[in-house]
Amino acid sequence: MAPTPTLDLGTDSPLPGTPVVGTAELVAARVTPRGSLENLSHEEVAKLLDRGQGGLYPLLRRCALAVLNSGSYSDEPTELFDKFKDFDLRIVQDARGVKLEVDNAPAIAFVDGEMIQGVKEHLFAVLRDIVYIANEVVESNRFDLTDPEGITNAVFCILRNARVLKNLSGPDMVVCWGGHSISREEYDYSKLVGYELGLRGLNVCTGCGPGAMKGPMKGATIAHAKQRIYNGRYIGLTEPSIVAAEPPNPIVNHLVILPDIEKRLEAFVRLGHGIIIFPGGVGTTEEILYLLGLLLDPGNADQPMPVVLTGPKAAANYFKQVDAFIGLTLGPAAQARYRIIVDDPAEVARVIAGGLKAVKAHRQSTGDAYNFNWTLAIPRGFQLPFQVTHESVAALHANFDQPVHDRAVDLRRMFSAIVAGNIKEGGVRQIAEKGPFKIHADPKIMQSLDALLKQFVADRRMKLSGEYKPVYRLVS
C-alpha cells in the first residue's frame, strides 16, 4: 500500500466549530439572476410571497437564508433562524426581469457590499427549484408520486430543469459521500482523493455541504486546473430540510434542491457512475444502507457500480465497525459490493476509474444513457418518502425474517430518523417536544447498532460542536 502523499492544496476554511467573524452582521441588497431564472409569472410571484399555510414563502426564506449563510460552521438550524429572525426577502419584477431584495442577510455572503457571485448563483438555484417543483412536480399532476416510474420521471425532470444532465462522452461523475462533522485529517484526505479524481478528468457530486462534501470538490478543482480542464463539474444535491444545517459550500457550481431525502438519494445514484464513501456519521450510514439495499435487489444483480469506502489510517477502525455492521445486518453479499481502501488516494481513484469502464460497457450494451441511470431498479420502499414521527419510527422493526433488501429499507429509515432528530428543523422540534425516538429491531441487530452509534458519539461524528444529546433510545 502506497503511503498517503503530502500535497499542498492551499489554505482552507477554519476547522468545524470555529466561528467566522465578519466586519458586519447584517446586509441589505438587491440582486439579479444570471442564467438561472430570469423571469417569473405574476402567479409564481404571488405563490412565492404567500406567507400563509400552503404558501411558498416560508420554504423560500428558509432555503435562501441557508444559502446566504454558507461558510459558517454550525449545524443547528434553530440557531440560524433565531440569529437572523429579521431576515426578509422580496421579489421585484420589472420589464427587464426578476430581482431579489434581501434585508438583514448574513454579511458572510457579501464582499464590499456586493453579493459573492457563487452565492448569488446558489440563491437563484433555490428560487428555480422551488418554483419548478411546486408548479411542475407537485401541482401539475404530471407525475404519479406514489408510483416508482412516476417518481423517477420527476427526479429526471428536476435534474434536467437544473441543467445538470449534459450529454457526456462517457461516465465521469463520481458521487462522494461522507460526514459534515469530520476531523481535519479526514477532511485533508478527502481533498487528496478529489485531487486524484480530478487528475483523471473525473467530476464530483456531493451533498453540497462542508466536511467530506467539500473536500473532494476542492481537491478536484486543483487537479482540473493542472490538467487545464476548464469545465469541471461540482454538483451539489440537497433538500430543504437539511440545507440549513449543511449549506452549500462555495465550490459547488451546480446546486439542485430535491423535494425530500428519498428523491435526493435517487438523484445521487442515477446521476453518478461510481461512489466513494468517506468517514461520517448516521447520515453517511443511511446513504450506505440505501446504496447497498439497491445493489442487493435482484433487479440490479448485473448493475455495475464501483463503490469504495476510504479514509486515512486513523479511520481504519471506523471502516472496520461499519463493515462489521453491514456484515451482520445485510450479509456477505453486501460486503462484496464495495472495497475498503485505507490511506491510498491514488489507488481509490484508479479503482473508480477502472470500474467506470464496466459502467460504460453496461450502458452501451443496454442502450442506457450516460447522464441518467434509467436501468437501475429502485424498490418502492426506498422511493416513498418516510415521514419521521415518533409513531412511524416506533413501528420500524428490522429483523432477519425480512428479505435483505427490505431489511435495508427499515434500517435506512432508522438512520434517517436519527439524522432528522440531529439536524433537521422538524425532527429537532419533535425531539424537543416528545423526547427521543424509540427504535426497535432484532436483538442481534440492536446490539450491533448500539455499538456503532456509541462509537459515532465518542468520535464526535454526530454534531459539529457542543455535547451531543442522543435523539434516539434503543428499545429491546
N, C-alpha and C positions, 0 to 999 in steps of 0.2 A: 504494500500500500504506500503510495507516494505521500510525503508529508504535505501538509497544507502550505501553499506558497504564501510568502509575505508580499503584499502588494498594496501600495498606497493608492486608495481610491478616493482620496480627498477628505477634507474635513466634513463633518456631518452635524446634524442637529443634536441638541442635548439628549442625554440619556432619558428614558422614560421616567417621569416623576419630577424632572427639572422644570421649573416654571420658565416660560418665555416672557421676557419683560420688554414692553414697548414704551414709546415715549408718550403714548396716549391710550386711553382705554376705549373710547368710542369715536366713531366716524360717521358722517353723513355724506352720501354721494349719489350721483346718478350715473348709471352705466348702460351701455348699449351692447347688444349681442354681436357676435361675428361668426357667421356660418353655422349657427345652431338653430335659432328660432327667431326670425326677424319680424314676423307678423302674427298677430292673434286676431281672431274674430271678436266682435263685441260680446257674444255669448261666452266664449272662452275666458275673456277678461272678467266677466261677471262671476263665473264659477270660481276662478282663482281668488277673487276678492271676497267671496262669500264666507263670512266668519261663523255662520250658523252650523247646526248639525247637518252633516252631509256636504257642506261646502269644502272647497279645496284649500282655502287659505291656511288653516292650521297645519296641514301637511306641507304646503309650500314654505311656510315660515320656518317650520322645524328643520326641513332639509336644507333650506338656504342658510340658516344660521350655522348649521353643522359645517357646511362647505366653507363659509366665511371664517370659521374658527380653525381651519386646517393649519397644523403646525403646533397647536397647543397639545399638552400631554396630560390628558385626563380622560378616563373612560367612564365618568359619572355623568350621564345625560342630564340628570336633575340639576347638577351644579352648573352646567352650561346654560340651561334655560332660566335658572334663578339669577345667574350673574347678568344675563342680557335680557331680563324680563321686559325691558322697554324697547327691545329691538322691533322694528317695524319695516315693512316694505310695501311699496305701491307700484302699480303698473301704469305707465304713462304711454299713451298711444297717440301718434300723430300721423300725418301723411307719409312720413319717411320710415315708419315702423314703430316697434315697441321698445320701450326703455324701462328699466327698473330703478326706482328710487329707494334707497335704504337709509334708515335712521338708526342711530345708536348701534352701529355694526362693530364687530371686533376690529381693532386697529391692526391686528396682525395680517389682515387681508390687504393692506394698503402700503404703498411706499410713496412718501412725499405727497400724500393726498390722492394718489391715483391707485385704483384697484389693480392688483397684480394680474397680468394677462391670464395666467393659468387658472387663477381663482375665478376670474370672470367667465372663462370657458366652462368651468365646473358649475357655476351658478346657473348659466343658461342651459346646461345639460339637464340640471334638475328641473327647470321650467319645461323644457322639451319633453322629458319623460313623464312628468306628472300630467301634462296636457294630453299626451298621446295615450297613456294608459287609461285615463278617465274617459276619453272620448271614443277611442278605437277598440279598447280591450274590455272595459267594464260595462259601458253603457250602450255599445253598438249592437250587442247580441251577435257579433260576427263569430265569436268563439264559444264553444261549449266548455266552460271551465270546470266541469265535472268529468270530462272525458279526456283520456290520455292524449289522443290525437289533437283535440282542441287546445289543450294546454301547451303542447309542443308547438303548434302553429302560432299561438300567442307569443311564446318566448322568441320564436324566429322573427316575428314581425317587430317586436320591441327592439331586438338587436339590429335588424335591418334599418328601422327608422333612425337608430342611433349611428348608423353608417359604420358599423364595425365588421360587417360581413363583406369584406373586399374579396375580389377574385384573387386566388393565390396560385402561384406556380407549383406549390406543394405544401405539405404540412410543415408549419414552422411556429405554431403557437403553443407555448409551454405554460400551463397553469401552475402557479406556485401558491401553496397553502402553508400556513403557519401562524403562530400566535402574535398578537399585538403587544403582549407583555412577555418579552424575552430578554435575555442577558445581552450585554454588549458583545461578548464573544460570539454568541449565536447570531446576532444581527450582522456582525462583520463577516461571518462565514456565509451568510445568505447573500451578501454582496459579491463575494468571491464566486459563488455558484452562478449568480446572474452574469458576472463578467465572462465566465467560461461559456455560458449560453450565447451571449452577445458576440463573442469571437467567432462562433459557428453560424452566425447570421440568424439566430433564433429570436423570437419576440416573446414578451412576457405578459401574462394576465394574472392578476391577483385580486384579493378582496378590497383593494384600493387604499387600505389604511396604513398605519405605521408598522414598525417592527418587521416581521418576516414578510409582510406585504410590500414594504417599501424597499428593503434591502436588495432583492433580486433586480428590481427595476433600476436602482441606482447603479449597480454593477454593470447591467446591460448597456446603460447609456454610455459609460466609458468605453466599453468594448466596441459598441457601434461607432463611436467617434473614431476609434483607432482603425476600424475597418472601412471608414468613410461611408457608413450606412446612414443616410440622412432621413429615412422614412421609418425609423424604428417605431414599433407599436407597443405601448404600455397601457394595457386595457385594465380598468378598474370596475369591478362589478359589485354593487352594494344594494341595499334595500332600506326603505325609510326607517324601519325600527332599529337599525344598527348604525346608521350613518353618523348619528350624534356622538356615539362612543368611539367610532373608528372613522373620523373624517378623511376625505381623500388626501393622499399625500401629493406633494406638488409635482411629482414626476409623471403622474397619470395624464396621458394626453387623449384618452378616450374613456369618459366616465359614463356608466349606464346605471340607472336606478331601476331595479326589478321590483315587482309588487310585494314579494314575500320571499322568505328563505328558500322555499321549495323551488320557485322559478329561478332564483339566483343560482342555486346548485345545479339545476338543469342547464342553465346558460353556460356554466363552467364546463361541464362535461361534453356538451355539444359543440362548444366553440374551441375547446382545447384539443391538442393532439397527443400530448404527454403531460404527466403530472408529477411535480416534485413537492414533497411534504417536509417542511422544517419543523422543529420543535414547537409545541403550542400547548394549549390547554383544552378546555371542554369544546370550544368551537372547532378546533382542528380535529379533535376526535370525532365530532359529529360529521365533519367532512369525510374523514377516513371511512367511517361506517357507511355513509351514503355511497361512496365510491365502490367499496367492496361489495356492498349489497347489490349494486347494479351488476358488477362483473361476475358475481356468483349466480345471477339469474340465468336459467338455461338458455334463454334467448340471446345471451351475449357470450356464449361459450367460445365462439370464434372471433370475438371482437378484440383486436389488438389495441392495447393501451399501455404504453410504458409508464410504470409508476416506481418512483424512487423515494424512500424515506432517508433523509440525510441531515447531518449536523456535525459540529466539531467534536473532538474527543470527549469533551465534558458532557456531551449529550448522549453518550453511548448508553448510559443506564436508562435514560428516558425512552429510547427506542426499544431497549430490552423489555421494559414494562409494557409498552404499547403492544409490542409483538406478542407477549405472553397473553395479554388481554384478548387480542384478536384470535390467537390460537385456541383459547378456551371457549370464547363465545361464538366464533364463526368457523373455526377449524382449519386444518392444514391447507385446504383448497384456497382459502382466503389468503393465507400467508404466501402461497405460491404466486399470487398475482402482483407481488411487489418485491423489490430488492432494498435492503438496508445497506447504505454506504456511509461509513463514518470517516470524516476528516479527509476527503479527497474530492474537491470541487471539479477538477478536470475529468475524473472518472464518471462523476454524476452526469456531466454534460455529454460525455461520449456515449454513455448508456442510453440517455434520452435520444440523442441524435441517431444512434443505431436503431432504436425502437421506432423512430419516425419512418424509417424505410419500410417496415412492415405495415405501418398505418397507411402509407402511400399506396402500397401494393393492394391492400384490402379495399381502399376507396376506389382504386382503378378497377378491381375485379367485380365490385358490387355496383359500380356506377354512382357511388355516393359522392356528395360534394366535399371539397376540401375545407370549405369555410363553415360547415354546419353538419354535424354527425346525425343524419336522419335515421340510420340503421340501428343505432343504439336503443335497446329496449329498456324503458324505464317503467317499473311496476307502478300501478296506480297508487299504492301506499306511499311511495316516495314523491308522488306528484301532488296529491291533495294537501292543501295547507293544514298543518296541525295547529289548532287553536290552543295555545298554552293556558290552561287554567288549573287550579288545584284538583278539580274533579277529573279532567282529562289526563293529567299526569298520574293520578292515583289509579286510573283504570288500566294503565300500561302494565304488562307483566311478561317480560321476556323469559322464555323457557325453552328447554331442549326438545319439546314436542312440536314446536313450530318448524316449518321449512326454514332453512338457513337464511334465505333472503327476506322472509317475513320477520324472522328474529332480528335481522339487521334494521328493519323498519322501526320496530319498537325501541331498540337500543338507540337509534339515531334520534328518535323523538325524546328519549330521556335526556340525552345530552343537549338537545335543542331547548328543553325546558330550563336546564341549568344556565345555559347561555342567556336566556331571556331574564332569568332572575338576577344574573350578574350585571348585565349591561344594557338591556333593552328597557326603555322607559315603562312600557306596560307591565313587563314582568317585575321590574323593581317596585312598582307601585303595588302589585299584588302581594309581593313578599312583605312589604311594609304593613299591609292591611291584614293579611291572614297568616303570616308566618311562612316557614319553609315548605316547599313542595315535598310530598311523601312519595317515595319511589319504591316500587315492588318488583321483584324479579326472583328467578330460581336462586336458591341459597348459594350454589357454586358461583353463579354469575354475580350475585350480590357481594360475595367475599372478594372476588377479583376487582369489581367496580369500586368497592370501598378502598382497597389498597391503592388503586390508580388515582382516585380523587384525592386521597390524603397526600399522595406524593405531589400532585399538582399544587395543592395548597402549600406544602412545605417548600416547593421550588418557586413559589410566588408566580405561578402561571395563571392565576385566576383574575388578578387585578393589577393595574399599573402601579398603584401606590396605596398605602394605608393597610390596616389589618383586615384580612378577609373574614367576613362572617358568612358561613355556609348558608346557601339559599335552598338546600335540599336536606332531607332526612331519609336515610335508608331504613326501610321497614321490612323485617323478615316475615 
